[in-house]
Amino acid sequence: MLYHNMPFLRGILVIVTSGWIGLSGSYAFAETKIQLVAAPAEIQNFIQQVLPTHPRFTAAAARLDSVKANLSAAEKAIYNPELELDTEETNINTSYIGLSQTIDWGDQRGAKTQIATNRLDAAVAAFQTERQLLMRDLLTSLSNYQNKTRLADLSNQRLKLMKEFYSLAKRKHRAGDINQVELDLAQLAYNETVLKNAQVLSEQVIAEQSFYALYGISSTTSKPVLPELSVDFQKVQLPANLDVFVMTLPQMRIVRANVEASKSTIALRESESSADPTISIRGGKEDQESLAGLTLTIPLNIRNNFSAEIESARKEYLQAEQLAQMAYRNLRSNITSRTRQYQLTQAAWKQWLATGKVSMNRQLKLLKRLWQAGDLSTTDYLVQIKQNLDTHSAGIELQSTLWSSWLNWLDATAQIESWLQLNNTRKN
């Protein structure tokens, strides 16, 4: 049976699929609910504007509608009646009309309907998963674009600073205040900054184009006003009953529905192996005499009893069970690791805000005065300038990493719609 190597999961599955049997509604809700502070309104509005008309969203909706149509098709009868007309003119004129109907004795219709129902359950969960993935990708791409833009601004500032420094170094060299070695060092620092600035700007252009391609506008279109992804990142706490919570996620609902579809496929193969009889009735005339007949046709499954097809379906069901076990383990592990990753990154970000965010411009002006006054050597000046700028660059990268960790956690726990308060987006 499903999860036979993990007995506790069977109890979890019963709870999830039977309406929380044995638990009061409020207790079950508290045991599996994650409490989140809602996203800023501008981020909510951004997703609400983009999502409904996005090609990936409409494609996912079309796939879901296709599966719904398959369910309607599966509910139709397997066999249609057949009408037969025959007339023969010889010395004896004969004519008759017949009607035959094959009976779905093995209930193929019921088995196909059940499979289609299971597939629809999986499709609904897959639609929710794709919807959340699109939201995550939009916000991740926007975060990367804004991060690269901040790094580009910082790089331009670094370039401007190094250009001024090199110009001052040349004047100080002409005045005899610094030697040739220090001038060469200033020139090397400036040349290196020029090269790095070109690389950073190139990365910013790539990030911008990637975002607008996903967003759905061309470079010639006027750019929309985008939300600033700068929020107070909240603490996260997983539900007390993590096992039940994992089973309620759309990722596991897809797996469970596929397992049930595999199980229903066994019933379909068994029904296809049944001997579906055909009943025919005929009426007609032979000259002046009336004719009536009844025929019963039963196929004899002697040469092929279809047992191989049934055994194949059983093996596929066993495979689906084992894959479901692995999917559960992987999803639970992913949620745990994503949670820990986010918690660690958030702690680092808080520490950065508390101790690392010092006024860069104030430091740069102070270093410049010390160098011009001769209280700081050119080498020491460059080292401290580089350290200062690299620290602020690291802060920008840390914020981007935090955003990525936050969105990945929301995706793993299927909470991004709850965070964005978009739970009314096409209910299915």
C-alpha positions in Angstrom: 0.0 0.0 0.0 1.0 3.6 -0.3 3.7 4.6 2.2 3.9 1.1 3.6 7.4 1.7 4.7 6.4 4.9 6.5 3.4 3.9 8.7 2.8 7.4 10.1 2.1 8.8 6.7 -1.0 6.6 6.3 -2.5 8.3 9.3 -1.6 11.7 7.8 -3.2 10.9 4.5 -6.4 9.8 6.2 -6.6 13.1 8.1 -6.0 15.1 5.0 -8.4 13.3 2.7 -11.2 12.8 5.2 -11.9 16.3 6.3 -9.7 16.3 9.4 -11.4 13.3 11.0 -10.6 13.2 14.7 -9.6 16.9 14.9 -11.7 19.9 15.7 -11.7 22.5 13.0 -9.9 25.1 14.9 -7.2 22.7 16.1 -6.5 21.4 12.7 -6.3 24.9 11.3 -3.8 26.0 14.0 -1.7 22.9 13.5 -1.2 23.4 9.7 -1.6 27.2 9.2 1.4 29.5 8.6 0.8 33.1 9.9 2.2 35.7 7.6 2.2 39.5 7.5 0.7 40.6 4.1 3.0 41.9 1.4 3.1 45.7 0.8 0.2 46.9 -1.3 2.3 48.1 -4.2 3.7 44.5 -4.6 0.2 43.1 -4.4 -1.0 45.5 -7.1 2.0 44.7 -9.3 1.2 41.0 -9.4 -2.5 41.6 -9.7 -1.9 43.7 -12.9 0.6 41.3 -14.5 -0.7 37.8 -13.6 -4.2 37.5 -15.3 -2.9 38.3 -18.8 0.5 36.7 -18.6 1.0 34.0 -21.3 2.2 31.4 -18.7 -0.9 32.0 -16.6 -3.3 31.7 -19.6 -1.4 28.7 -20.9 -1.8 27.0 -17.5 -5.5 27.9 -17.4 -5.9 26.4 -20.9 -4.2 23.1 -19.7 -6.6 23.0 -16.8 -9.6 23.5 -19.1 -8.3 20.7 -21.4 -8.2 18.3 -18.5 -11.8 19.3 -17.5 -12.8 18.6 -21.1 -11.2 15.1 -20.8 -13.4 14.4 -17.7 -16.5 15.3 -19.7 -15.3 13.0 -22.4 -14.7 10.2 -20.0 -18.2 10.4 -18.6 -19.7 9.6 -22.0 -20.8 6.0 -22.9 -18.1 3.7 -24.2 -20.2 2.1 -27.0 -22.8 3.6 -29.3 -25.7 1.6 -30.7 -25.4 0.3 -34.3 -28.1 0.3 -36.9 -28.2 -2.2 -39.7 -30.4 -2.1 -42.8 -30.4 -5.0 -45.3 -32.5 -5.8 -48.4 -32.2 -8.5 -51.0 -34.2 -9.0 -54.2 -34.2 -12.4 -55.6 -37.0 -14.9 -56.2 -37.6 -14.2 -52.6 -37.6 -10.6 -51.5 -36.0 -10.2 -48.1 -35.5 -7.0 -46.1 -34.9 -6.4 -42.4 -33.7 -3.7 -40.0 -31.5 -4.5 -37.0 -30.3 -2.6 -33.9 -27.3 -3.7 -31.8 -25.8 -2.5 -28.6 -22.6 -3.5 -26.9 -22.8 -3.4 -23.1 -20.0 -2.0 -20.9 -20.1 -5.1 -18.7 -16.8 -4.3 -17.0 -17.7 -0.6 -16.4 -14.9 0.9 -18.5 -16.8 4.2 -18.3 -16.7 4.3 -14.5 -13.0 3.5 -14.5 -12.2 6.1 -17.1 -14.3 8.7 -15.3 -12.4 8.0 -12.1 -9.0 8.3 -13.8 -10.1 11.6 -15.4 -11.3 12.8 -12.0 -7.9 11.9 -10.5 -6.2 13.7 -13.4 -8.3 16.8 -12.8 -7.3 16.8 -9.1 -3.7 16.7 -10.2 -4.3 19.4 -12.9 -5.9 21.8 -10.3 -3.0 21.4 -8.0 -0.6 21.8 -11.0 -2.3 25.0 -12.0 -1.9 26.4 -8.5 1.7 25.4 -8.5 2.4 27.0 -11.9 0.5 30.1 -10.7 2.7 30.4 -7.6 5.8 29.7 -9.7 5.0 32.5 -12.0 4.6 34.9 -9.1 7.9 33.8 -7.7 9.7 34.2 -11.0 8.2 37.7 -11.6 9.4 38.9 -8.2 12.7 37.1 -8.4 13.4 38.7 -11.8 12.3 42.1 -10.5 14.6 41.7 -7.5 17.5 40.7 -9.7 16.9 43.7 -12.0 16.7 46.2 -9.1 19.8 44.6 -7.4 21.8 44.9 -10.6 20.6 48.5 -11.0 21.9 49.3 -7.5 25.2 47.7 -8.2 25.4 49.6 -11.5 24.8 52.9 -9.6 27.5 52.0 -7.1 29.8 51.0 -9.9 29.3 54.4 -11.6 30.0 56.1 -8.4 33.2 54.1 -8.0 34.2 55.0 -11.5 33.6 58.7 -10.9 35.6 58.5 -7.7 38.5 56.7 -9.3 38.5 59.2 -12.2 38.7 62.1 -9.8 41.4 60.3 -7.8 43.5 59.7 -10.9 43.2 63.3 -12.0 44.3 64.5 -8.5 47.1 61.9 -8.5 48.5 63.4 -11.8 48.4 66.9 -10.3 50.1 65.8 -7.1 52.7 64.0 -9.2 53.4 67.1 -11.2 53.7 69.0 -7.9 56.1 66.5 -6.6 53.8 65.4 -3.8 53.7 61.7 -4.9 56.2 59.6 -6.8 55.9 57.7 -10.1 55.0 54.4 -8.3 52.0 55.9 -6.6 50.9 57.6 -9.9 51.1 54.2 -11.6 49.1 52.6 -8.8 46.4 55.3 -9.2 46.3 54.7 -13.0 46.0 50.9 -12.5 43.2 51.4 -10.1 41.3 53.6 -12.5 41.8 51.2 -15.4 40.6 48.3 -13.3 37.5 50.3 -12.4 36.7 51.1 -16.0 36.8 47.4 -16.9 34.7 46.3 -13.9 32.2 49.1 -14.5 31.6 47.9 -18.1 31.0 44.3 -16.8 28.6 45.5 -14.1 26.6 47.7 -16.6 26.5 44.7 -19.0 25.0 42.5 -16.2 22.5 45.3 -15.4 21.3 45.4 -19.1 20.9 41.6 -19.2 18.9 41.6 -15.9 16.7 44.4 -17.3 16.0 42.7 -20.5 15.3 39.4 -18.8 12.8 41.1 -16.5 11.0 42.9 -19.2 10.8 39.8 -21.4 9.1 38.0 -18.5 7.1 41.0 -17.7 5.9 41.2 -21.3 7.0 44.6 -22.8 9.7 45.5 -25.3 12.6 47.8 -24.8 10.9 50.4 -27.0 7.8 50.5 -24.9 7.5 53.1 -22.2 8.6 51.5 -18.9 6.0 51.1 -16.2 6.3 52.2 -12.6 7.7 49.2 -10.7 7.3 48.5 -7.0 10.4 48.9 -4.9 11.2 45.5 -3.4 12.3 46.8 0.0 10.3 45.4 3.0 10.8 44.4 6.5 11.4 40.7 6.2 9.4 38.8 8.8 10.2 35.8 10.9 8.8 32.5 9.7 7.7 29.5 11.8 6.6 26.2 10.3 3.3 24.6 11.5 3.4 22.4 14.6 2.2 19.5 12.5 4.6 19.6 9.6 3.7 16.1 8.3 0.1 17.0 7.8 1.0 20.4 6.4 3.3 18.8 3.8 0.5 16.5 2.6 -1.8 19.5 2.0 0.6 21.3 -0.3 -0.2 21.3 -4.1 3.1 19.5 -4.8 1.9 16.5 -2.8 -1.7 16.8 -4.0 -0.3 16.3 -7.6 1.6 13.2 -6.4 -1.3 11.7 -4.5 -3.7 12.3 -7.4 -1.3 10.5 -9.8 -1.1 7.6 -7.4 -4.9 7.3 -7.3 -5.0 7.6 -11.1 -2.5 4.7 -11.3 -4.7 2.7 -9.0 -7.8 3.5 -11.1 -5.8 2.4 -14.2 -5.7 -1.2 -12.7 -9.5 -1.1 -12.6 -9.6 0.1 -16.2 -7.4 -2.7 -17.4 -9.5 -5.2 -15.6 -12.7 -3.8 -17.1 -11.1 -3.9 -20.6 -10.4 -7.6 -20.1 -14.1 -8.3 -19.4 -16.2 -10.0 -22.1 -18.5 -7.1 -23.1 -21.6 -8.8 -24.7 -23.4 -7.4 -27.7 -27.2 -7.7 -28.0 -28.8 -7.4 -31.4 -32.5 -7.4 -32.3 -33.7 -7.7 -35.9 -37.1 -7.4 -37.6 -38.1 -7.7 -41.2 -40.0 -9.5 -44.0 -39.3 -12.4 -46.3 -41.9 -12.2 -49.0 -45.1 -12.1 -47.1 -43.8 -13.6 -43.9 -42.6 -11.5 -40.9 -39.2 -12.1 -39.4 -37.9 -11.3 -35.9 -34.6 -12.2 -34.3 -32.5 -11.8 -31.2 -28.7 -12.3 -31.2 -26.3 -12.4 -28.2 -22.6 -12.1 -29.0 -20.0 -12.7 -26.3 -16.3 -12.5 -27.0 -14.1 -15.4 -25.8 -10.9 -14.1 -24.2 -9.1 -17.4 -24.7 -6.1 -16.5 -26.8 -5.5 -13.3 -24.9 -7.0 -12.7 -21.5 -5.3 -9.4 -21.1 -3.6 -10.4 -17.8 -0.3 -8.8 -19.0 -1.9 -5.4 -19.3 -3.4 -5.8 -15.8 0.0 -6.8 -14.4 1.7 -3.9 -16.1 -0.8 -1.5 -14.5 -0.2 -3.0 -11.1 3.6 -2.5 -11.5 3.0 1.1 -12.6 0.9 1.6 -9.5 3.7 0.2 -7.3 6.1 2.6 -9.0 3.8 5.5 -8.3 3.6 4.6 -4.7 7.4 4.5 -4.3 7.8 7.8 -6.2 5.2 9.3 -3.8 7.3 8.3 -0.8 10.4 10.0 -2.3 8.4 13.1 -3.3 7.2 13.4 0.3 10.7 13.0 1.7 12.2 15.5 -0.8 9.4 18.1 -0.2 9.7 17.9 3.6 13.4 18.1 3.4 13.2 21.1 1.0 10.9 23.0 3.2 13.1 22.4 6.2 16.3 23.5 4.4 14.6 26.5 2.8 13.3 27.6 6.1 16.7 27.3 7.7 18.4 29.1 4.8 16.0 32.0 5.0 16.4 32.3 8.8 20.2 32.4 8.5 20.1 35.0 5.7 17.6 37.1 7.6 19.8 37.0 10.7 22.8 38.2 8.6 20.7 41.0 7.1 19.6 42.2 10.6 23.2 42.3 11.7 24.1 44.2 8.5 21.5 46.8 9.2 22.6 47.1 12.8 26.4 47.3 12.3 27.3 47.3 8.6 25.3 50.1 7.1 27.6 53.1 7.6 27.4 56.3 5.6 29.5 55.6 2.5 29.7 59.2 1.3 30.9 60.4 4.7 33.7 57.8 4.8 34.8 58.5 1.2 35.0 62.3 1.9 37.1 61.7 5.0 39.5 59.3 3.2 39.9 61.8 0.4 40.8 64.6 2.8 43.3 62.4 4.6 45.0 61.4 1.4 45.1 65.0 0.0 46.6 66.2 3.3 49.3 63.5 3.1 48.1 61.7 6.2 47.2 58.6 4.2 49.4 56.9 1.6 48.1 56.2 -1.9 48.2 52.5 -1.2 46.3 52.7 2.1 43.8 55.1 0.5 43.0 52.6 -2.3 42.8 49.7 0.1 40.3 51.5 2.3 38.3 52.9 -0.7 38.0 49.4 -2.1 37.0 47.9 1.3 34.4 50.6 1.7 32.8 50.1 -1.7 33.0 46.3 -1.5 31.2 46.4 1.8 28.3 48.3 0.4 28.3 46.1 -2.7 28.1 43.1 -0.4 25.1 44.7 1.4 23.3 45.0 -1.9 24.1 41.4 -2.7 22.9 40.3 0.7 19.6 42.0 0.2 19.2 40.2 -3.1 20.1 36.9 -1.5 17.5 37.5 1.2 14.8 38.2 -1.4 15.7 35.0 -3.2 15.6 33.0 0.0 12.3 34.6 1.0 10.7 33.9 -2.4 12.1 30.3 -2.5 10.6 29.7 1.0 7.2 31.0 0.0 7.3 28.8 -3.1 8.4 25.6 -1.2 5.6 26.1 1.4 3.1 27.3 -1.2 2.5 30.5 0.7 3.2 33.1 -1.9 -0.5 33.6 -2.7 -1.3 34.0 1.0 1.5 36.5 1.4 0.2 38.5 -1.6 -3.4 38.0 -0.5 -4.3 36.7 -4.0 -6.2 33.6 -3.0 -9.2 34.6 -5.2 -7.2 34.3 -8.4 -9.3 31.9 -10.5 -10.7 29.5 -7.9 -10.9 25.9 -9.2 
